[in-house]
C-alpha cells in the first residue's frame, strides 16, 4: 500500500506537468492563428496587368486586353487606400495614366435635334412623263432608218427615219398650188378673191401640220416649190431608244408606232415603305439613294408622289422619288437602298458608343468628378447612324464616356460590382467562385 502511494505521487506530478504544457501549446497556437488571421485580413493577394493596371483579379490568369500574364499586387490597410462608402461602390476611379492606357474619352451631353432614319429599298423606273412614242402620222413606206438598234441615242433635232407617203406628197402639192394661187389672186381688185387665196394657203399649211410636217419642212417646200418625196420623221425629245418596232422598207399605217423613246436624264425611284413608317413620310422630303454599282456616290432626290394604296402581298406602300440622273448612272430596274431623315424634337443626344445595352437596361458612364465615373441607367429613344436620343437618366452638360466605356464597366465588375450588371449577357459565366 505504501508502495502504491510512492508510485502514485510522481505519476500525479507528471500528469500535472503534461496538462500545463498542453494548455500552453494550445494557447500559443491560438495566438499564432489570430495573428495570421489579422495579417490575412490586412493583406489580400490580388493580380493585375503590368500594361493595364486597372485590370484587377483575385486569381492568376491572363489580361483580357493584351493577353499578358497577370502579376501579383498587394493591397494593405497600411497602403493608405481608403475604403469607399456603400453608395460609391459602383464608382470607378481612373488615374490620368490609366485613362490614357484605357483610351477613355468623354463628351458633353447636349440638347440637339436628332434625325430619325427610315431605310427602304427601291427600284429605278423610267420617268413616265419623259417617255414618248414615235409614230407614223401618215400611211406609207419606211424608205430609210437612221436608228437601227435599241439603246441608241436620238436627238429631237435629227431625224430617226424617212417616210414615203402618197398622202404627204399630195398635201405638199396642194400647198404649193395654194401659194401660186395666192400670188395670182392677191392683185385682184375684188377683196373677197384676194382673201380667198390667203385662206387656201392657210388650209393647206394646217393639213401638212396635221400630217406631222414641221414648220422648217414646210418652209423648205415653200422655198423649193417642189414636194419632197421622202419626209423626215423626228423624235419629240432627245433620249434613248428603248424599243424598235419597224425595219427599213416596211409599210406602216397611220398611227403605227415606230420607236419608243425615254429620256433618262431624270428617273423615278419607287420605294417600298412598311405600314409603321409611312405616317412620317411626306411629299417634298429629301431622300438619299445609294447603289451597289456606285457605293461611294450618293444620289439625292425628293418624294414626288405617295401611292394611295398598299401592296396586298408585301403590305408595303410605294413612294415615288424624282431623281436627277447625271451621267445616266441609274439604270431602270436597278435595285437601290434609300435613307429618309425625319427631324425629331430637340432632346439630349449622345454618341451611340456611350450607351452600354445589357439587354434589359441601358447604362451610361458619367464622369461625376475628374477621374471618377459613375453608372447611370438611362432611357433611350430613336437612333441614327452614330448618335442616340436619351429620354431620361442624364442632364445636359454631363460628361459621358464615349471611348473606353466598356473597359470602365469591366473594371467595375472586377472590383466586386458585378451585381450592377448581372443581367448583361455572358455575365453569369464571368462570375468568380
GILINNOR-V882528 format. One record per run of one state. SS is the DSSP state (h for helix, s for strand, l for the rest). FROM is the first residue (numbers start at 1). TO is the last residue. Records with the same first field share a line. If there is no record, write none. Layout:
SS = FROM-TO  FROM-TO
//
This chain:
l = 1-1  49-55  58-61  63-68  70-70  80-85  89-91  94-95  103-104  109-109  127-127  136-139  146-152  155-158  165-165  186-190  211-214  225-229  235-238  245-250  253-256  263-265  275-277  281-285  292-293  312-315  325-325  329-334  358-361  370-371  384-386  393-398  404-404  422-426  431-433
h = 2-42  77-79  86-88  96-102  128-130  166-185  191-210  215-224  278-280  326-328  352-354  405-421  427-430
s = 43-48  56-57  62-62  69-69  71-76  92-93  105-108  110-126  131-135  140-145  153-154  159-164  230-234  239-244  251-252  257-262  266-274  286-291  294-311  316-324  335-351  355-357  362-369  372-383  387-392  399-403
//
